[in-house]
Amino acid sequence: MRLSLDFKYSQKFIDEKTLVRLKNEAIEASKSLQAKTGKGNDFLGWMDLPSRMKAQTERIQSLANSIRLNSEVLIVIGIGGSYLGAKSGIHFLKHHFYNELSAEKRDGPAIFFAGTNMSPQYLKDLIDLIGDRSFSLNVISKSGTTTEPAIAFRFLKSELEKRYGKDLKDRIFLTTDPDRGALTGMAKNEGYEKLVIDPSVGGRFSVLSPVGLLPLAVAGVDINALLSGAEAAMKDVDNTYDENPMLQYAVVRNHLYQSGFKIEMMINYEPRLHFLAEWWKQLYGESEGKEHKGIFPASASYTTDLHSLGQYVQDGERHLFQTLLHVEESAAGMVIQGTADDLDKLNYLEGKTLDYVNKKAEEATLQAHYDGGVPNIIVKMEKADTYNLGYLFYFFEYACGVSAYMLDVNPFDQPGVETYKSNMFKLLGKPNV
């Protein structure tokens, strides 16, 4: 098992009797997921994706290689789960400044995201940024009519046509429903390459499908290693509670929720983990926030946010707990050197690595927040590599399903999202709404 949990900094908030009750609830919720008897059981295709996708990686990699050879830029068009998984994976695994590197150092196309909002300035600036570089589109949508990505696709397809004409078979790649939707019709009519989203896999659970795998492969990520890590987590689902971090996480976070801690902050001490928290927020917020229930997912990046939100976390209202993503090994040493004058008063750190200092800041903050009444769950990863990321993706997905069932809500629908859409369509004058 490449991932473990540490509850040292939440122990005083945990009642043993409540823990036993919730352990039993989590075990039953897990059985319901496995037997496909719970709410939303027609959307459980994600559960065996790590194994099923192995048969498709050759074609995905082939398409990725085509994009890598043909384009200086790939624009991924999608919203929610259609982009957050890929974005978080690229940010986690690649150079912090991947898109800013020269083409030679980057060894692959720059990858940008569109259809994530309806800001005209964002889209205009993105088109300006592409400039005269060759580019391709990966459009991700089951229906093909989701407003934000559909609008972005119209504009960006028009840009492609200006440059390359109407035949865009080697420039547009679609990830969509196998049989239905606007993009499926477009693939048939225009001959675009199409990858299939399993209808039983919801968007926020789709990172280990072609939705996430194609952009990651274009960035040069070893998608087989990613799936192997996820497959390891999939097998750990069958472990007993004491050897099952997915059940442990679901139990402790629900214990804290029932004890009055209504907000969970995903925190990190490595900027590469920032967008993983954004992916996690969508996964848990959209899965659990129903029927006036659910933990509110938030995030912070330390030590940066210790100089802003840190004051609130230490001394503000006691209604939040933190889940720390901790990476054991750092690939960058960065040893601190001494100076003759010691004007910055840092010579006491001479010979120590920056990672050592960072981890001491982490340890000090954990203790301060715990002493101040803030529980902390620590999710420990051995290293920030592809295999461990695959494990982490599946870990959070499965724990999310269990946790939502413990709340007695359907993790796989999003009725609240449809409310704003209905209002927006009426205001815009969309027919037949």
N, C-alpha and C positions, 0 to 999 in steps of 0.2 A: 504494500500500500504506500503510495507516494505522497499522501496527504494525511495530516493528523490534526486534531483539535486540542486546544489547551484551555481549560476552564479555571485556571488558577485565579484569574482576576474577575471571576464572577461567582466564586464559591460561596461567599457570605450572603449572596442574594438567592441561593438555591435551597429550597426546602425539600428534604428527602422524600417525604410523603407525596408531595405534588409531583416530584420527579418520577416516582414509580408509576403514578397514575398516567402521566403523559407518555412515559416509555411504552406502556401498554397501548395507549391510543396510537402512537406512532407505528408500532408493529402492526396493528390492525389496518391503519391507513396504507402501509406498505403492501400488505397482503391484498388490499382492495385494488391498488395500482397493478400489482402483478396478475391478479385474476381478472382485471378489467371489468370490475363490477361497480366502480364508483361513478361519481358525477363526471360528465364529459368524456366517458370512456371510448367514444368514437374519435378522440383526438390523442391517442396514445402511441401514434406511429414513431414518435421520437425515442421511445424506450429502447428499441433495438436498432436504431440508426447506425451506431458505431460499427456494428457487424454488417448490416445490409449495405452500407455505403462503400465497403471495401471493393465490391464488384464494379463500382462506377468510377473509381478513382483514375483508371487509365484514360477514360474519355475526358474526364474533367481536366486532367493534366494536359492532355492533347490540346484542348481548347485554350487552356492557359498558356501553353507554349506558343500557340498561334498569335494570341494577343501580345505576348512578350516580344515576339519577333516583328510584329506589324505596327506596334503603337508605342509612342513615347509616353502616353497618358492613358489610363483607364478611368472612366467615370462610372461609379456604381450608383445606380438610381434606385432608391427604395427608402422606406420609412419604417421606424420601429425595428422590429426583429429582422427586417429585410436589409438592414445595414449595420446595426449595432454590434452584432457578433463579429462580422468581418473587420469592422473598424477597431474593435477592442483587441482582436487577435493580431492585427498588423501593428498596432501601437505597442502591444505587449512583447512581440517577438522581434521586431525590426529596430533599426536605428531610431533613436528619439526624433531625429530630424530627417527621416526617410525621404520625404518629398522634396526637401531642400538640398539634398545631396546632388552632386553632379551625376549624370546618367551613368558614367563609368563606375563611380563608387556605389551607386544605388543598385546596380545589376538587376534592372527591371523597370517597368514603367512607374511613373509617379501615379498614385492612386488617390482620387478625390471622390467626394460623395455629394450627390445632388438628390432633390426630391425629399429632403429631410425637413423642409420648411417651405413657406410661400413668399419669402422675401425677394422682391425683384432685385435689390442691390446685391444680395448673395449670388444670385444666378448670373447677373451681369459681370460681377467681379470674377466669377469662376470662368466664364467665357473669355474674359480678358486675360486671365492667368494662363489658360491653355495656349493663347497666342497662336503662333503658326506651327505648333507641335502637332504631330499626327496623334489621333486619339480614337478610342473605341468606347462603346457603351455596353454595360451589363445592366439590363433593366430587370428588376426583381419585383414581381407582384402577382399574386394568384389571379386577381380579377382583371388587372390591367387598367382599371378605372379609378383606383385610389387617387384622390385629387392631387396631392402634392407630387408624387412621382409621375403621374400622367402629364401634369403641366410641364415639369422639368423635361420629360422625354420629348414633348412637342418642340420645345425650344432647341434642345440639343440635337435632335434629329434634323431639324432645319439647318443647324450649323454643319452637320455632316454632309447634308445634301449640297450645300453651297460649295463644299470642298471636293467631294468625291462623286457627285451625281446621285441618281436614284438607286443605283445598285449598291447596296450597303451590306451584302451578305457576309463580308469579312470584317465588318465594323460594328455590327449590332448582335449582341448575344442575349437571349431571353431566358429567364428563370421563372417558370410559371406553372399553372395547373396543367395536368396531363391532357385534359380533354376540352376544357371550357375556358371562356374568358377572352378578352380583347387581344391579349398577346399571343394566345394560341392561334387565333385567326390570322394574326399578322405573320406568325411563323409559317403558316401554310401558304399564305398569299405571296410573301416576299422571299421565302426560302431562308429565313434567318435560323441560325443554330439555336436549339432550344434544350434547356435542361429542365427536368421535371421536379416540382415540389410535391411530395406526397400529400394528398388531400387530408390525411389524418395527422399531419404535423402542422401545428399552429406557428405563426411567425416568430413568436418569442422563444420557441423551442427549436428553431430551424438552423442554428449555427453549424451543426454537424451534418447538414444536408448541402446540396449544391448552392443554396443561398449563401452560406459562408465559405464553402470550400473553393469555389471558383475564384473569388477575389483573393483569398489567401494564397492559392496556388500561383496566381499571377504575381503576387508579391514575393514568390520564391519560398513559401512555407512548405515544409514536408507534410502534406495532408495525410499521408499514411501514418506517420508518427502521431499526428493529432488524433486520428481515429483510434490508434492503438491505446493511447492514454485514456480516451473515453471508454474504450472497451474494457479496460482494467477496472474503471469505476463501475461500469455496468455489471461486471462479475461480482464486485464487492457488495452489491445490493443484497446478495444472498447471505452475507455474513451475519453473525449474531450482533446484537446491539453494541456490545463492547468493542467490536471490530468493524463497526459500520459508522463512519463519520457523517453520512447523510442523515441517518436517523438521529444521531446525537445532536447535530446542528438544529434539526427541526424541533427536537424536544426542548433544548435549552432556550432557544429564541421564543418559543411559545410559553415556556415557563415565565420568562421575563415579561412578556406581553401581558400575561395574566396577573403579574405582580405590579402592573401599572406603568411599565416602560413601553410606551406606544410608538416610539421612533427608533429605528435601527440605522445607525450611521456606518456605512462601509468605509473604512479608513485604510490608508496605505502610507508608506514612507518611500515609495518609488514611483516617480511620475509615469512609468510604463504601465502602471495599474489603474490609471485614471479612467480610461474608457471601459475597462472591465467593470468598474463600479457603475458606469452609465448603462451597460448591458444588464447588469444585475438589478438595477433600479426598475428597468422596464419589466424584466422577468417577474419580479416579486410584486411590484405595484399593480400591474395589470392582472396578475393571477390571483392575488389575495384580497385586493381592495374591493370588496362587494358586500352588500347587505349591511352596510355600516360597520364592517369588521375589517381587521387587517392591520398589520404593522406598517407604518409609513416608512418607506425606504429613502434614505438620504445618503450623502457621501461627503467626505472631506479628504483632502490630500495634505498630509503632514510631512515635514514640519511647517510647510508654507502656511496652512490654515491654523496652526497653533498661534500665529500672530494676528488672528482675527476671530474665528469661531472658537478658538481654544479657551478664551475667557468665558464664553457662555457654557461650554462643555464642563469646565471646572467648577463654575459658581452659579450657573443658571438653574432653571427648573429641573427637577430630577424626573424627567419623563423620557429619557433616551438611554440606549445602550449602544456600544460600539462593537463592530466585528472587524478585526484587524486582519488584513491579508499580509502574511509575513513570509518573506523569501529568505531561506537559510543562507544560500550561497550567492555571492556577488561576483560577477565576472570581471569587474573593474576594481583593481586594487587602489590606486590613487593614494600613495603614501604621503603624509604631510611632512614637509621639510622644515627644519629650523632656520631662523635668520639671525644674523649677528645682533641687530638692534632690538628685535622682538617688539616692534612698535604696536603690533596688533595683539600682543599678549597671547599668542598661540603656541609658543615654544613648549608649553607643558604637554602638547599633543604630538610633539616630534616623534616620528617613527611609527605612528599609528595610522591605520588606513581610514579613509573617509567612511567606508562601510562600517567600521568599528564605531566611529563617532555617531553615525546615523542610528545604529542599533542601540547605542546607549541612550540616545534621545528617545527612542521608542520605548525602551525599558523604563526610563524615568517618567515618561508620560503615562504609561499604563498604570504605574504605581500611584501617581498623583491623581489620576481620574478615578481609580478604584477607591482610594482613600477619600475622595470627594463625593462618593456615592454613585459612581457610574460603572455599571457592569461591563466587562469586556470578554468577548469570545475571540480566541486567536485561531485563525486558520493557517496552518503551517505548510508551506511548500518547500521541497528540497531545493529546487532551482527554478528560475524563470525560463523554462525551455518548452518545446512544442508538446512533448509527451505530457508534461505536467499541466499544461494549459488544457489539453483535451480532457484530462481527468477532472480539472476544475470546472469546466463547462458542464460536464455530466453531473458532477457532484451537486452543483447548485440547481440544476434542472430537477433532479430526482428529489432533493430535499424540498424543493418548492412544491412539487406535487404532494408529498407527504404532509407538509406544513399546511397547505390549503385544505386538504381533507380533514386535518385535525380541527380546522376552523369551520368545517362543514360548508365550504363554498366550492363552486366549480372552478378549478384553476384554469380551464381551457376556453372560457368565453370572455367577452369584454363588452357587456351590454351598455355600460356607462359611456364608452367611447362613441357609440352610435348616436347619443343624445346631441352632442355638439354638432355632429355631421348633419343630422336632420335639420337643426336650426339654421346652420350655414347654408344648406341647399335651398331652404325656403327663402332666405334673405337674398341669395344669388339668383333666384327665379328659375331654378332647375325644374324642368318639366316632370310631371307625374310624381311629385314628392308629397 
